[in-house]
C-alpha cells in the first residue's frame, strides 16, 4: 500500500495518463523492439492477436519466432487470458503506444483507465508515466537482422534442448490444483484463540471481484484448503458505489445488484467451510472534479483532478450509512468489514493529512473526522440489523493523533494495527526502523503495542495485521519458509493478548506451513515455538523428515534476519523479479517503481544502505539459505518416507531454492550495477572480472529458476501483480547474459 494516485486523468475523459512520457528503455540482446515484442508475448498472447497489432499475418509472426529458435507457442486459454492482463500490460509498457496496447488487450480506453487507477495502484507501480513508444509494425528482416536471429537461435538450441517454450506447467496451473477439494485432514486448525485469522485470495483478480465470476477468487476447494491451513476468514476489496446505488450518478453503480448477489453467494459458500468473508472499505472514494459541478457543497480536499466527497457534509454520511446497510441486507452471512481511513486512496478530507484545507474538516480535526467515518459505517451495519463486525485499522494514522482517534472510536469496533511497525533494527551496521511487510523482523513493535494498550483501555478487541506467508521482501514465491520467525511472532502475539489476526495484504494467501503455524500457536494445547514447528512439520512431512525440516526452517529464519530491511528496499528492489530482471550495459536512467520495474536503479534499491553493505547483506541471506538447503538435502536423501511426505519435502526444497536464487540474484545485480558505474569507466581490471563473474552467475541462476518454474507455476506470481516473470523472461535473461559476455564485456 502507498499513497493514492494523483494526476491521473479523469475516467470519463478517457485520456490515458502519460506523465513525463520519456523514451522507452532498450531491450538488450534482441535485434529491435519487434523481436522483443514477439519473444516477450510468445505463449501469453495469441499469435493472431500479435499479428493484428503488428499489421501482418500470423505466418510472419510464427516465422519470426521460429528464426529465433522458438517452438510453436501453446494455446492461450480463456482462463489464462483473463488472469494475465497486468502481466501483458507490464511487459508491453516499453514496447507499444497506448492504441496498440488497447488493441493487444482488446480493451476500451475506459477499461484501461479504470484498471490503472483502481487495480491496486497499477499506474503507480508502472512509474506514473507511460514511455513514449513509436507505433510498432512488422518489417521483413534484412541480412544483419537474420544474423542476430540465428545467434539467438544458437543459444536457444544449446541452453534449452527440450525446446522453448519447453514442457512444464502452464501459467496458472496452480489455480486448478488449489481449486480441487483436498483430502480430509486432522486436526481442525480452525479452532484457535486467535480469531479472526483472515487472508486474501492467492489468485484473486483485484479490480472488480464481484463481477469476475469466470475467475472466482474463492472456489470451494480453495476455501477447504485454507480451512485446513487454519484460516477462518477471507477478504476482498469493496468499492461502495459498485455495490450500492450511488445517489448522484446511477451509472457508476451499474450492475450493483448482480455484484451483491455474487457476494451473497460467496458468503454462504464460505460459511459452509467455517470461513467468514470480510470486505475492505476505503471510503468514500474521491470523484473527478467535473462531478462537483453543481455539487460544491459535497466537495472537500482536492488532489490533482479528483476531490474528496467531504464526510462533514450530512449527505455524504447518509450515503455511506445507506450503502453499507444495503450491502449488509443483501449478504446476511457477511462476517465483517475492515477500514483504512488514512493514506491509502484519497477518501475523507483527512485521509492524506490535508484536512486543514477543508473549511469544515479543519476545525473538526482528524481525531474527529476519521473515527466518525468508522462510526457511520457501523451505523450502516446496525441499520441493517447485521451481525457483521467492523475492524478499524490505524494504517497511516498520525502518531500525534492516534490516541485521540482510538478514544473517539465507537464502542463496538475491533481495533487493528500492523504488528511489526516501528521496530528499530540494525542490519550491516545500519540503523533503521521497520514500517510493515516484514518476515525478517519479529514483532510486535512499540507502535502496535502502544495503540493496542489504548484500545484495551476502551474495551476494544485487538487485531494484529501481520504477513504470515510472504512479504514484499520477496513476494514472487508462494511463501518464505522462515518458520521460526513466524512461530516466534505468533508466540509473542499470544503473550501480548492479541485477539485476532489479519494474515496478509494481497500477498501470502497460498496454503502453507506459515499459515498453519499461526493457527497452531492459538490452540489451547499449543506449546513453545519448537513444539509448534514440530507439530506442523510432522503433519506435512511425517516423523522421519520433520526434525530435519525444522532444523532447516531455523537456519532459513536466521539467514533471513540479515535481510537489509527498509521500506525503500522492499518496494523498489529487484527481489520480486530475481534473475528475470535485465542486466543493462548502459544505465537506463529510470527510477525503480513500487514492486513494478526495478530497472538498474541501485540507489533506489539500497535506500539507506551503502552499496557495499546492501550487497553483503543479500550475500549473507543467500549463503544462509544455500547452506541450509544443502544440509536438508543431505539429511533427508536416504530417509524412508511415504510418497506424499516425500512430495511435500520436494515442494519445500523447491520453494526454498527459489528463495535462495532470488536473494543471490539481488546480490549479483547490485554488484553488476556498482561495478558498471564505478569500475568500468576507469577500465578497472577487478571491476571487469567482477562483471564477468556476475554475468555468468546470473545466467546460471536464470537457467536454474527456469527449471524450477517449469515444475511449479506458482513461481513468479503474486495476486495483485500477476506474473512478475514467466519462463520466457528467464530465457530472455540467458540471451541477455550471452550478449553481454560476447558483445559488451571488455
Secondary structure in CASP SS format (residue, H / E / C, confidence):
PFRMAT SS
TARGET T0000
AUTHOR 0000-0000-0000
METHOD secondary structure of the structure
MODEL  1
X C 1.00
X C 1.00
X C 1.00
X C 1.00
X C 1.00
X C 1.00
X C 1.00
X C 1.00
X C 1.00
X C 1.00
X H 1.00
X H 1.00
X H 1.00
X C 1.00
X C 1.00
X C 1.00
X C 1.00
X C 1.00
X C 1.00
X C 1.00
X C 1.00
X C 1.00
X C 1.00
X C 1.00
X C 1.00
X C 1.00
X C 1.00
X C 1.00
X C 1.00
X C 1.00
X C 1.00
X C 1.00
X H 1.00
X H 1.00
X H 1.00
X H 1.00
X H 1.00
X H 1.00
X H 1.00
X H 1.00
X H 1.00
X E 1.00
X C 1.00
X C 1.00
X E 1.00
X C 1.00
X H 1.00
X H 1.00
X H 1.00
X H 1.00
X H 1.00
X H 1.00
X H 1.00
X H 1.00
X C 1.00
X C 1.00
X C 1.00
X H 1.00
X H 1.00
X H 1.00
X H 1.00
X H 1.00
X H 1.00
X H 1.00
X H 1.00
X H 1.00
X H 1.00
X C 1.00
X C 1.00
X C 1.00
X C 1.00
X C 1.00
X C 1.00
X C 1.00
X C 1.00
X C 1.00
X C 1.00
X H 1.00
X H 1.00
X H 1.00
X H 1.00
X H 1.00
X H 1.00
X C 1.00
X H 1.00
X H 1.00
X H 1.00
X H 1.00
X H 1.00
X H 1.00
X H 1.00
X H 1.00
X C 1.00
X C 1.00
X C 1.00
X C 1.00
X C 1.00
X H 1.00
X H 1.00
X H 1.00
X H 1.00
X H 1.00
X H 1.00
X H 1.00
X H 1.00
X C 1.00
X C 1.00
X C 1.00
X H 1.00
X H 1.00
X H 1.00
X H 1.00
X H 1.00
X H 1.00
X H 1.00
X H 1.00
X H 1.00
X H 1.00
X C 1.00
X C 1.00
X C 1.00
X H 1.00
X H 1.00
X H 1.00
X H 1.00
X C 1.00
X C 1.00
X C 1.00
X C 1.00
X C 1.00
X C 1.00
X C 1.00
X C 1.00
X C 1.00
X C 1.00
X C 1.00
X C 1.00
X C 1.00
X C 1.00
X C 1.00
X C 1.00
X C 1.00
X H 1.00
X H 1.00
X H 1.00
X H 1.00
X H 1.00
X H 1.00
X H 1.00
X H 1.00
X H 1.00
X H 1.00
X H 1.00
X H 1.00
X H 1.00
X H 1.00
X H 1.00
X H 1.00
X H 1.00
X C 1.00
X C 1.00
X C 1.00
X C 1.00
X C 1.00
X C 1.00
X C 1.00
X C 1.00
X C 1.00
X C 1.00
X C 1.00
X C 1.00
X C 1.00
X H 1.00
X H 1.00
X H 1.00
X H 1.00
X H 1.00
X H 1.00
X H 1.00
X C 1.00
X C 1.00
X C 1.00
X C 1.00
X C 1.00
X C 1.00
X C 1.00
X C 1.00
X C 1.00
X C 1.00
X C 1.00
X C 1.00
X C 1.00
X C 1.00
X C 1.00
X C 1.00
X C 1.00
X E 1.00
X E 1.00
X E 1.00
X E 1.00
X C 1.00
X C 1.00
X C 1.00
X C 1.00
X C 1.00
X C 1.00
X C 1.00
X C 1.00
X C 1.00
X C 1.00
X C 1.00
X C 1.00
X H 1.00
X H 1.00
X H 1.00
X C 1.00
X C 1.00
X C 1.00
X C 1.00
X H 1.00
X H 1.00
X H 1.00
X H 1.00
X H 1.00
X H 1.00
X H 1.00
X H 1.00
X H 1.00
X C 1.00
X C 1.00
X C 1.00
X C 1.00
X E 1.00
X E 1.00
X E 1.00
X E 1.00
X E 1.00
X E 1.00
X C 1.00
X H 1.00
X H 1.00
X H 1.00
X H 1.00
X C 1.00
X C 1.00
X C 1.00
X C 1.00
X C 1.00
X C 1.00
X H 1.00
X H 1.00
X H 1.00
X H 1.00
X C 1.00
X C 1.00
X H 1.00
X H 1.00
X H 1.00
X H 1.00
X H 1.00
X H 1.00
X H 1.00
X H 1.00
X H 1.00
X H 1.00
X H 1.00
X H 1.00
X H 1.00
X H 1.00
X H 1.00
X H 1.00
X H 1.00
X C 1.00
X C 1.00
X C 1.00
X E 1.00
X E 1.00
X E 1.00
X E 1.00
X E 1.00
X E 1.00
X C 1.00
X C 1.00
X C 1.00
X C 1.00
X C 1.00
X E 1.00
X E 1.00
X H 1.00
X H 1.00
X H 1.00
X H 1.00
X C 1.00
X C 1.00
X C 1.00
X H 1.00
X H 1.00
X H 1.00
X E 1.00
X E 1.00
X E 1.00
X E 1.00
X E 1.00
X C 1.00
X C 1.00
X E 1.00
X E 1.00
X E 1.00
X E 1.00
X C 1.00
X C 1.00
X C 1.00
X C 1.00
X H 1.00
X H 1.00
X H 1.00
X H 1.00
X H 1.00
X H 1.00
X H 1.00
X H 1.00
X H 1.00
X H 1.00
X H 1.00
X H 1.00
X H 1.00
X H 1.00
X H 1.00
X H 1.00
X H 1.00
X C 1.00
X C 1.00
X C 1.00
X C 1.00
X C 1.00
X E 1.00
X E 1.00
X E 1.00
X E 1.00
X E 1.00
X C 1.00
X C 1.00
X C 1.00
X C 1.00
X C 1.00
X C 1.00
X C 1.00
X C 1.00
X C 1.00
X C 1.00
X C 1.00
X C 1.00
X C 1.00
X C 1.00
X H 1.00
X H 1.00
X H 1.00
X C 1.00
X H 1.00
X H 1.00
X H 1.00
X H 1.00
X H 1.00
X H 1.00
X C 1.00
X H 1.00
X H 1.00
X H 1.00
X H 1.00
X H 1.00
X H 1.00
X H 1.00
X H 1.00
X H 1.00
X H 1.00
X H 1.00
X H 1.00
X H 1.00
X H 1.00
X H 1.00
X H 1.00
X H 1.00
X H 1.00
X C 1.00
X C 1.00
X C 1.00
X C 1.00
X C 1.00
X E 1.00
X E 1.00
X E 1.00
X E 1.00
X E 1.00
X C 1.00
X C 1.00
X C 1.00
X C 1.00
X C 1.00
X H 1.00
X H 1.00
X H 1.00
X H 1.00
X H 1.00
X H 1.00
X H 1.00
X H 1.00
X H 1.00
X C 1.00
X C 1.00
X C 1.00
X C 1.00
X C 1.00
X C 1.00
X E 1.00
X E 1.00
X E 1.00
X E 1.00
X E 1.00
X C 1.00
X C 1.00
X C 1.00
X C 1.00
X C 1.00
X E 1.00
X E 1.00
X E 1.00
X E 1.00
X C 1.00
X C 1.00
X E 1.00
X E 1.00
X E 1.00
X E 1.00
X C 1.00
X C 1.00
X C 1.00
X C 1.00
X C 1.00
X C 1.00
X C 1.00
X C 1.00
X C 1.00
X C 1.00
X C 1.00
X C 1.00
X H 1.00
X H 1.00
X H 1.00
X H 1.00
X H 1.00
X H 1.00
X H 1.00
X H 1.00
X H 1.00
X H 1.00
X H 1.00
X H 1.00
X C 1.00
X C 1.00
X C 1.00
X C 1.00
X E 1.00
X E 1.00
X E 1.00
X E 1.00
X C 1.00
X C 1.00
X C 1.00
X C 1.00
X C 1.00
X E 1.00
X C 1.00
X C 1.00
X E 1.00
X C 1.00
X C 1.00
X C 1.00
X C 1.00
X C 1.00
X C 1.00
X C 1.00
X C 1.00
X H 1.00
X H 1.00
X H 1.00
X H 1.00
X H 1.00
X H 1.00
X H 1.00
X H 1.00
X H 1.00
X H 1.00
X H 1.00
X H 1.00
X H 1.00
X C 1.00
X C 1.00
X C 1.00
X C 1.00
X E 1.00
X E 1.00
X E 1.00
X C 1.00
X C 1.00
X C 1.00
X C 1.00
X C 1.00
X C 1.00
X C 1.00
X C 1.00
X C 1.00
X C 1.00
X H 1.00
X H 1.00
X H 1.00
X H 1.00
X H 1.00
X H 1.00
X H 1.00
X H 1.00
X H 1.00
X C 1.00
X C 1.00
X C 1.00
X C 1.00
X C 1.00
X C 1.00
X C 1.00
X H 1.00
X H 1.00
X H 1.00
X H 1.00
X H 1.00
X H 1.00
X H 1.00
X H 1.00
X H 1.00
X H 1.00
X H 1.00
X H 1.00
X H 1.00
X H 1.00
X H 1.00
X H 1.00
X H 1.00
X H 1.00
X H 1.00
X H 1.00
X H 1.00
X H 1.00
X H 1.00
X H 1.00
X H 1.00
X H 1.00
X H 1.00
X H 1.00
X H 1.00
X H 1.00
X H 1.00
X H 1.00
X C 1.00
X C 1.00
X C 1.00
X C 1.00
X C 1.00
X C 1.00
X H 1.00
X H 1.00
X H 1.00
X H 1.00
X H 1.00
X H 1.00
X C 1.00
X C 1.00
X C 1.00
X C 1.00
X C 1.00
X H 1.00
X H 1.00
X H 1.00
X C 1.00
X C 1.00
X C 1.00
X C 1.00
X C 1.00
X C 1.00
X C 1.00
X C 1.00
X C 1.00
X C 1.00
X C 1.00
X C 1.00
X C 1.00
X C 1.00
X C 1.00
X C 1.00
X C 1.00
X C 1.00
X C 1.00
X C 1.00
X C 1.00
X H 1.00
X H 1.00
X H 1.00
X H 1.00
X H 1.00
X C 1.00
X C 1.00
X C 1.00
X C 1.00
X H 1.00
X H 1.00
X H 1.00
X H 1.00
X H 1.00
X H 1.00
X H 1.00
X H 1.00
X H 1.00
X H 1.00
X H 1.00
X H 1.00
X H 1.00
X H 1.00
X H 1.00
X H 1.00
X H 1.00
X H 1.00
X H 1.00
X H 1.00
X H 1.00
X H 1.00
X H 1.00
X H 1.00
X H 1.00
X H 1.00
X C 1.00
X C 1.00
X C 1.00
X C 1.00
X C 1.00
X C 1.00
X H 1.00
X H 1.00
X H 1.00
X H 1.00
X H 1.00
X H 1.00
X H 1.00
X H 1.00
X H 1.00
X H 1.00
X H 1.00
X H 1.00
X H 1.00
X H 1.00
X H 1.00
X H 1.00
X H 1.00
X H 1.00
X H 1.00
X H 1.00
X H 1.00
X H 1.00
X H 1.00
X H 1.00
X H 1.00
X H 1.00
X H 1.00
X H 1.00
X H 1.00
X H 1.00
X H 1.00
X H 1.00
X H 1.00
X H 1.00
X H 1.00
X H 1.00
X C 1.00
X C 1.00
X C 1.00
X C 1.00
X C 1.00
X C 1.00
X H 1.00
X H 1.00
X H 1.00
X H 1.00
X H 1.00
X H 1.00
X H 1.00
X H 1.00
X H 1.00
X H 1.00
X H 1.00
X H 1.00
X H 1.00
X H 1.00
X H 1.00
X H 1.00
X H 1.00
X H 1.00
X H 1.00
X H 1.00
X H 1.00
X H 1.00
X H 1.00
X H 1.00
X H 1.00
X H 1.00
X H 1.00
X C 1.00
X C 1.00
X C 1.00
X C 1.00
X C 1.00
X E 1.00
X E 1.00
X C 1.00
X C 1.00
X C 1.00
X E 1.00
X E 1.00
X C 1.00
X C 1.00
X C 1.00
X H 1.00
X H 1.00
X H 1.00
X H 1.00
X H 1.00
X H 1.00
X H 1.00
X H 1.00
X H 1.00
X H 1.00
X H 1.00
X H 1.00
X H 1.00
X H 1.00
X H 1.00
X H 1.00
X H 1.00
X C 1.00
X C 1.00
X C 1.00
END
